[in-house]
Amino acid sequence: MARFLLDRNLKLIVLRFVDDFYALIVTQSSVLVLKKLEEDEKSIFESHPSTFASVLFSKLGKKFLKEEMDKLEKMK
């Protein structure tokens, strides 16, 4: 559905599987499912794709995302 480059080898991907949307962090060697998007998040994404990133980051929180990115770095 959507891709956001976070770093050289780090992407945030929104994947649609049947009727569900998932936020994934993808590196060259791993994929981490951050969360399954809620109904209100899905509707915002479908109607306003340009604002989806801001909605996702506000829901996840920057601290949570940074912690997950740090975990991925430790795995390398």
N, C-alpha and C positions, 0 to 999 in steps of 0.2 A: 504494500500500500504506500508506504513512505519510508524514506531514508534520510537520516541526518548524520553528517560527518561530525564526530566529536573530537577526534584526534586522527593522526595519520593512519593508524591501524585500528581505530575504534569507531563503530557506527551504532547509532540507535535506529532500530528498524521497527516499524509497526506492521505487523503481519495479520492478515485476515484469514481465519480458518473457519469455514462454514459461516456462522453468524457471529462469531466471537473475534475480538481484536486483542492482540497481545503486543506488549512492548518488550523488545529484545535488545540486549547489548551483544554485539558481534565483534570478535577479534579474528585474527588469522587462524587461531587454533581453538577457539571455543565460542559457544553461544550460551547466553544466560537469559532466562525468561525473568524479566523484572516484575511484570504483573499482567494480569488479565484486566483489560479495561472495563470499567463499569458502564452501564447504559448511558448515563449523562456524558461521559467522556467519548463514547462512540458517536453519539449524535453530534457533538461539537466537531469531531474530526470529519464526519461525513458532510456536514454543512459548511464548515469553515476550515479547510485544510491549512491555510496560512497561519492560523492561530493555534493549531494543534500542539506544536512544540511548547508554547508558553503554558498551555493548559496542562500538558503532561508533566512538565517540570514543576509547576506549582503544586500538582497533586503528589508527585513523588517527593518533592523537596530536594534542594540542592545537596544537603548533607547526606541524604540517603544515596543519591546518585554518586556522589564522591566516594562514599564508603564502598559501593559496589565496584566502581572503577579501580579503587585501591586493591580490592580483593583480586580482580583480574590481573593487575600488575604483579601481585605476589605469586600468581599461578604461573607466570611466564618463566 
